[in-house]
């Protein structure tokens, strides 16, 4: 009788171990990947910034063979703070305007610089409404829906050529949301959702495996 129950007990133990394994994988993977990305970013910044730090200001100069992880990142943060403080005064603004006039004379570089400047100003601006709305869009054909982000209201020539009010949409790809499509869609063809951009991003990255359950009230201010 015990011999008959032995295979069942073995299968039960195997299933339990398998479940434990996948549970551990679910718990450890996000933590491990997050730590890996963080460490990779710190190492990347260190490799780029440390070589340009003057030896007199580099603590590692006085610590012989001791390496300080994140030192380059700390110097980069301090540099950006100092740069921002200098730009905030009259002399700094004048210097920036002078530099931008020089850049404006370079055909290709001025386009790249202007675009990047506008993007970063939009992202950093706390009052910006960019990517604050998540919508449903019928794509790629009628009856099939996709999640998209409203990047901005369209105030360009495109709006002048279209009778209906349109918005700029970013339609991300799965599971890599950094690539996607720029679409100009009439507002009336969109369904605005209550989910936040963070929830929608998780939805896209997980390929629909993570369903937003609790929807917080969005701050419209």
C-alpha positions as CSV (number, residue, x, y, z in Angstrom):
1,X,0.0,0.0,0.0
2,X,2.9,2.4,0.9
3,X,4.5,1.6,-2.5
4,X,1.4,2.8,-4.3
5,X,1.3,6.1,-2.4
6,X,5.0,6.8,-2.8
7,X,4.8,8.2,-6.4
8,X,1.9,10.4,-5.4
9,X,3.9,11.7,-2.4
10,X,6.9,12.3,-4.7
11,X,4.9,14.2,-7.2
12,X,3.3,16.3,-4.4
13,X,6.8,17.2,-3.0
14,X,8.0,18.1,-6.5
15,X,5.0,20.4,-7.1
16,X,5.6,22.1,-3.8
17,X,9.3,22.6,-4.5
18,X,8.4,23.9,-8.0
19,X,5.9,26.4,-6.5
20,X,8.4,27.5,-3.9
21,X,11.0,28.0,-6.7
22,X,8.6,30.2,-8.8
23,X,7.5,32.1,-5.8
24,X,11.1,32.9,-4.9
25,X,11.8,33.8,-8.5
26,X,8.9,36.3,-8.5
27,X,10.2,37.9,-5.3
28,X,13.9,37.9,-6.1
29,X,13.8,38.9,-9.8
30,X,12.4,42.4,-9.5
31,X,14.8,43.1,-6.6
32,X,17.8,41.6,-8.4
33,X,17.1,43.3,-11.7
34,X,16.6,46.7,-10.0
35,X,19.8,46.4,-8.1
36,X,21.6,45.3,-11.3
37,X,20.3,48.3,-13.3
38,X,21.2,50.6,-10.4
39,X,24.7,49.2,-10.1
40,X,25.2,49.3,-13.9
41,X,24.2,53.0,-14.0
42,X,26.5,53.9,-11.1
43,X,29.4,52.0,-12.7
44,X,28.7,53.6,-16.1
45,X,28.7,57.1,-14.6
46,X,31.8,56.4,-12.6
47,X,33.7,55.2,-15.8
48,X,32.8,58.4,-17.6
49,X,33.2,61.0,-14.8
50,X,36.1,59.8,-12.7
51,X,38.7,60.3,-15.4
52,X,37.9,64.0,-15.7
53,X,37.9,64.7,-12.0
54,X,41.0,66.7,-11.1
55,X,43.4,64.6,-8.9
56,X,43.4,67.2,-6.2
57,X,39.7,66.9,-5.8
58,X,39.5,63.1,-6.2
59,X,39.3,61.4,-2.7
60,X,40.7,58.2,-4.3
61,X,44.0,60.0,-4.9
62,X,44.6,60.0,-1.1
63,X,43.1,56.6,-0.5
64,X,45.7,54.8,-2.6
65,X,44.1,51.7,-4.1
66,X,40.7,52.1,-2.5
67,X,37.9,52.7,-5.0
68,X,34.7,54.5,-4.0
69,X,31.6,53.3,-5.8
70,X,29.3,56.1,-6.9
71,X,32.0,58.8,-6.6
72,X,31.5,59.8,-10.2
73,X,27.7,60.0,-9.7
74,X,28.2,62.2,-6.6
75,X,30.4,64.6,-8.6
76,X,28.0,64.6,-11.5
77,X,25.1,65.6,-9.1
78,X,27.2,68.3,-7.5
79,X,28.2,69.6,-10.9
80,X,24.6,69.8,-12.1
81,X,23.6,71.6,-8.9
82,X,26.4,74.2,-9.4
83,X,25.6,74.6,-13.0
84,X,21.9,75.2,-12.2
85,X,22.9,77.7,-9.6
86,X,25.2,79.6,-12.0
87,X,22.5,79.6,-14.7
88,X,20.0,81.1,-12.3
89,X,21.9,84.4,-12.0
90,X,22.2,87.1,-14.6
91,X,25.7,86.2,-15.7
92,X,24.8,82.6,-16.1
93,X,21.8,83.3,-18.2
94,X,23.8,85.7,-20.4
95,X,26.4,83.0,-20.9
96,X,23.7,80.4,-21.9
97,X,22.2,82.8,-24.4
98,X,25.6,83.5,-25.9
99,X,26.2,79.7,-26.2
100,X,22.8,79.1,-27.8
101,X,23.4,81.8,-30.4
102,X,26.6,80.0,-31.4
103,X,24.7,76.7,-31.6
104,X,22.0,78.3,-33.7
105,X,24.5,78.9,-36.4
106,X,25.2,75.1,-36.8
107,X,22.5,73.6,-39.0
108,X,22.3,70.0,-37.8
109,X,23.5,70.6,-34.2
110,X,20.9,73.3,-33.6
111,X,18.1,71.0,-34.5
112,X,19.4,68.3,-32.2
113,X,20.1,70.7,-29.3
114,X,16.7,72.5,-29.7
115,X,14.8,69.2,-29.6
116,X,16.6,67.8,-26.6
117,X,16.3,71.1,-24.7
118,X,12.5,71.2,-25.3
119,X,12.2,67.6,-24.2
120,X,14.1,68.0,-21.0
121,X,12.3,71.3,-20.2
122,X,9.0,69.5,-20.6
123,X,10.0,66.6,-18.5
124,X,11.5,68.7,-15.7
125,X,8.7,71.2,-15.6
126,X,6.4,70.2,-12.8
127,X,3.4,72.0,-14.3
128,X,3.6,70.1,-17.5
129,X,0.6,67.9,-18.5
130,X,2.7,65.8,-20.9
131,X,2.1,62.0,-20.5
132,X,-0.4,62.7,-17.7
133,X,-3.3,61.1,-19.5
134,X,-3.7,57.4,-20.5
135,X,-6.2,56.6,-23.3
136,X,-7.6,53.7,-25.3
137,X,-7.2,53.8,-29.0
138,X,-8.7,51.6,-31.7
139,X,-5.5,50.2,-33.2
140,X,-4.4,48.6,-35.5
141,X,-7.9,48.1,-36.7
142,X,-11.5,48.7,-35.6
143,X,-12.5,46.4,-32.7
144,X,-8.9,46.1,-31.4
145,X,-7.8,48.5,-28.6
146,X,-4.4,49.6,-27.5
147,X,-3.1,51.7,-24.6
148,X,-1.5,55.0,-25.5
149,X,-0.2,58.2,-23.7
150,X,-1.3,61.7,-24.5
151,X,2.1,63.5,-25.0
152,X,0.7,66.9,-25.7
153,X,-2.0,69.0,-27.2
154,X,-1.4,69.6,-30.9
155,X,-0.8,73.3,-31.7
156,X,1.2,72.8,-34.9
157,X,0.5,73.1,-38.6
158,X,-1.0,69.6,-38.4
159,X,-3.9,70.8,-36.3
160,X,-4.5,73.6,-38.9
161,X,-4.8,71.0,-41.6
162,X,-7.4,68.9,-39.7
163,X,-10.9,70.0,-39.0
164,X,-11.2,68.0,-35.8
165,X,-9.3,68.7,-32.6
166,X,-6.4,66.3,-32.4
167,X,-3.8,65.3,-29.8
168,X,-0.3,63.9,-30.0
169,X,-0.3,60.3,-28.9
170,X,2.6,58.0,-28.1
171,X,1.7,54.4,-28.7
172,X,4.4,52.3,-26.9
173,X,5.6,48.8,-27.9
174,X,5.6,45.8,-25.6
175,X,7.7,45.0,-23.6
176,X,10.0,47.9,-24.5
177,X,8.0,51.1,-24.0
178,X,10.9,53.3,-25.1
179,X,10.0,52.6,-28.7
180,X,6.7,53.1,-30.3
181,X,4.7,55.3,-32.7
182,X,3.7,59.0,-32.8
183,X,0.1,59.3,-33.8
184,X,-2.2,62.3,-34.3
185,X,-5.7,61.3,-33.3
186,X,-9.0,63.2,-33.0
187,X,-10.0,63.5,-29.3
188,X,-13.4,62.1,-30.0
189,X,-11.9,58.8,-31.1
190,X,-10.2,58.3,-27.7
191,X,-11.4,56.8,-24.4
192,X,-9.7,58.5,-21.5
193,X,-8.8,56.1,-18.6
194,X,-8.6,56.6,-14.9
195,X,-5.3,54.6,-14.5
196,X,-2.1,56.5,-13.9
197,X,0.8,56.6,-16.3
198,X,2.8,54.4,-13.9
199,X,0.0,51.7,-13.9
200,X,-0.3,51.9,-17.7
201,X,3.5,51.6,-18.1
202,X,3.5,48.5,-15.9
203,X,0.6,47.1,-18.0
204,X,2.6,47.6,-21.2
205,X,6.0,46.4,-19.8
206,X,4.4,43.2,-18.4
207,X,2.6,42.5,-21.7
208,X,-0.7,42.6,-19.8
209,X,0.3,40.2,-17.1
210,X,0.0,42.9,-14.4
211,X,-3.6,44.2,-14.3
212,X,-4.2,47.5,-12.5
213,X,-6.6,46.7,-9.7
214,X,-6.9,49.8,-7.5
215,X,-7.2,53.0,-9.5
216,X,-6.2,56.1,-7.5
217,X,-7.9,59.4,-8.2
218,X,-5.6,61.4,-10.6
219,X,-4.6,64.9,-9.5
220,X,-5.9,67.2,-12.2
221,X,-4.3,70.3,-10.7
